[in-house]
Amino acid sequence: MVGTRETRLIVLRGNSASGKSAVAAGLRDRFGRGLALVGQDHLRRVVLREHDRPGAANIGLIEAVARYALDAGYHVVLEGILYADRYGPMLERLRANHRGPTYGYYLQVPFAETLVRHATKPIAHEVGEADLRSWYRDLDLLPGGVETVIGADSSLTQTVDRVMRDTGLDRLPTREH
């Protein structure tokens, strides 16, 4: 078992440029201390510098970091593309082993909007439309109906407000230290 009955595990999934990192940062800004951000891109690309492939080492690292933070009493926001076929078993283990509530959100953005949003990113000159098209999976949901789909019509503020409200983070105290 992992975490406590009070810790929240929030999983934000979706395609590239769907707003996952922005929502995670918004949750952290709104909540304050006591909320850990576990980002797939950071752990996979920066820490391990590996490609996203089935069975890659980053999958276990993501799970270990999330477990550690939950056991230390942090609420955890785990965000990334996190393809269902590659990351689903790890996410299911976290869900099954977490003592507190777990919430899943899938940010659904049509491919045309993905292109528009991607053009504003610092890596836009390195990653082109062909790459984005090869990565894009329409509604790559986890089995069992464990995710709430949030569409592109929900603004960043609306999405952060919704997750704060749904998870109860808007009613919980932050850490003092």
C-alpha distance (Angstrom), angle and dihedral (degrees) to the residues before:
residue distance angle dihedral
M1 . . .
V2 3.78 . .
G3 3.80 136.5 .
T4 3.79 124.9 -3.0
R5 3.79 134.8 -78.6
E6 3.80 86.8 -97.1
T7 3.82 99.6 51.4
R8 3.78 118.4 97.1
L9 3.80 123.4 -145.3
I10 3.80 112.4 -160.1
V11 3.80 119.2 -174.9
L12 3.81 117.2 -163.1
R13 3.80 114.4 -168.8
G14 3.78 135.1 169.8
N15 3.76 144.2 114.5
S16 3.78 125.4 -59.5
A17 3.83 112.4 -66.3
S18 3.81 93.5 14.8
G19 3.81 92.4 124.8
K20 3.81 101.6 -101.5
S21 3.81 96.4 134.4
A22 3.80 92.6 43.3
V23 3.82 91.6 51.2
A24 3.83 90.9 47.0
A25 3.81 91.0 50.4
G26 3.82 89.8 47.0
L27 3.80 91.0 52.7
R28 3.80 90.9 49.6
D29 3.80 92.2 47.7
R30 3.78 91.8 48.7
F31 3.81 97.1 43.4
G32 3.81 101.4 36.8
R33 3.80 126.2 -164.4
G34 3.77 118.3 12.1
L35 3.79 98.0 47.9
A36 3.82 117.4 102.3
L37 3.79 121.8 -155.8
V38 3.80 114.1 -145.4
G39 3.79 107.8 -171.9
Q40 3.79 121.9 -168.8
D41 3.81 92.7 -153.1
H42 3.79 93.6 52.7
L43 3.78 95.6 47.6
R44 3.80 95.3 40.6
R45 3.81 102.5 37.6
V46 3.81 103.5 26.7
V47 3.80 106.5 28.5
L48 3.81 99.4 34.7
R49 3.82 101.3 15.2
E50 3.78 92.2 -145.4
H51 3.79 135.8 142.2
D52 3.79 120.4 -107.7
R53 3.78 105.4 -103.0
P54 3.80 137.3 140.0
G55 3.80 112.9 -75.7
A56 3.81 94.5 10.8
A57 3.81 119.6 158.7
N58 3.81 93.5 -113.1
I59 3.80 91.0 71.4
G60 3.80 92.0 64.6
L61 3.80 92.1 40.8
I62 3.80 91.8 53.6
E63 3.81 89.8 50.3
A64 3.82 92.6 47.1
V65 3.82 93.5 49.5
A66 3.81 92.6 47.3
R67 3.82 91.5 48.0
Y68 3.81 92.2 47.7
A69 3.80 93.0 50.5
L70 3.82 92.7 46.4
D71 3.81 91.0 48.6
A72 3.80 89.0 50.6
G73 3.82 88.6 57.2
Y74 3.80 98.8 -102.5
H75 3.76 124.6 137.2
V76 3.82 106.5 -124.4
V77 3.78 130.8 -141.9
L78 3.80 107.4 -166.8
E79 3.80 111.7 -169.0
G80 3.77 137.1 178.3
I81 3.76 145.9 98.0
L82 3.82 85.4 -80.5
Y83 3.80 97.8 176.3
A84 3.80 110.0 -133.7
D85 3.81 94.9 -127.6
R86 3.83 94.3 50.9
Y87 3.79 103.1 33.2
G88 3.82 101.6 25.3
P89 3.82 96.8 92.5
M90 3.82 91.5 50.0
L91 3.80 92.0 47.0
E92 3.82 90.4 48.4
R93 3.84 90.4 52.2
L94 3.80 90.4 51.8
R95 3.80 91.1 47.7
A96 3.82 93.1 47.4
N97 3.82 94.3 45.6
H98 3.81 99.2 41.9
R99 3.81 111.7 104.6
G100 3.80 92.9 -156.6
P101 3.77 132.0 55.6
T102 3.80 119.6 -62.7
Y103 3.80 123.4 -155.9
G104 3.79 127.7 -166.9
Y105 3.79 127.1 -161.0
Y106 3.78 129.4 -178.3
L107 3.80 114.8 -160.6
Q108 3.80 105.0 -147.4
V109 3.80 114.5 -159.1
P110 3.82 122.4 166.9
F111 3.80 115.4 -117.9
A112 3.82 93.3 -111.0
E113 3.82 89.8 56.8
T114 3.82 89.8 45.7
L115 3.81 88.4 60.2
V116 3.81 92.6 49.4
R117 3.81 92.9 48.9
H118 3.79 93.6 43.2
A119 3.81 90.8 56.2
T120 3.83 88.6 66.9
K121 3.83 94.2 54.8
P122 3.81 124.2 99.9
I123 3.83 90.4 -122.4
A124 3.83 93.7 53.5
H125 3.82 91.5 108.0
E126 3.83 91.6 52.0
V127 3.80 99.9 44.9
G128 3.79 118.5 50.6
E129 3.78 138.0 -166.3
A130 3.82 92.8 -89.9
D131 3.82 90.5 57.1
L132 3.79 92.5 47.2
R133 3.81 91.2 48.0
S134 3.82 91.6 51.2
W135 3.82 91.3 50.7
Y136 3.81 97.2 43.1
R137 3.80 117.5 107.3
D138 3.78 118.2 178.2
L139 3.82 111.5 -131.2
D140 3.81 96.3 -16.6
L141 3.79 90.9 -175.8
L142 3.78 126.7 176.9
P143 3.80 115.2 -115.2
G144 3.78 122.2 -97.7
G145 3.80 100.1 42.6
V146 3.81 92.3 -88.0
E147 3.81 94.9 144.1
T148 3.77 134.0 72.7
V149 3.80 111.6 -141.6
I150 3.80 114.9 -135.3
G151 3.79 114.8 -167.5
A152 3.79 131.0 -141.9
D153 3.82 89.6 -102.2
S154 3.83 89.9 72.6
S155 3.80 109.8 91.5
L156 3.78 121.4 -135.7
T157 3.82 90.9 -104.4
Q158 3.81 92.3 47.8
T159 3.80 91.6 48.9
V160 3.81 94.1 48.4
D161 3.82 90.3 46.5
R162 3.80 90.6 50.6
V163 3.81 95.3 49.1
M164 3.81 91.7 45.5
R165 3.81 89.9 51.5
D166 3.84 97.2 40.8
T167 3.80 93.5 49.7
G168 3.79 96.8 40.3
L169 3.80 92.1 -121.7
D170 3.80 87.4 129.6
R171 3.82 88.8 65.1
L172 3.82 100.4 42.4
P173 3.80 127.7 92.7
T174 3.82 120.1 -113.9
R175 3.79 123.6 -128.9
E176 3.79 116.2 -87.6
H177 3.81 96.8 -148.6
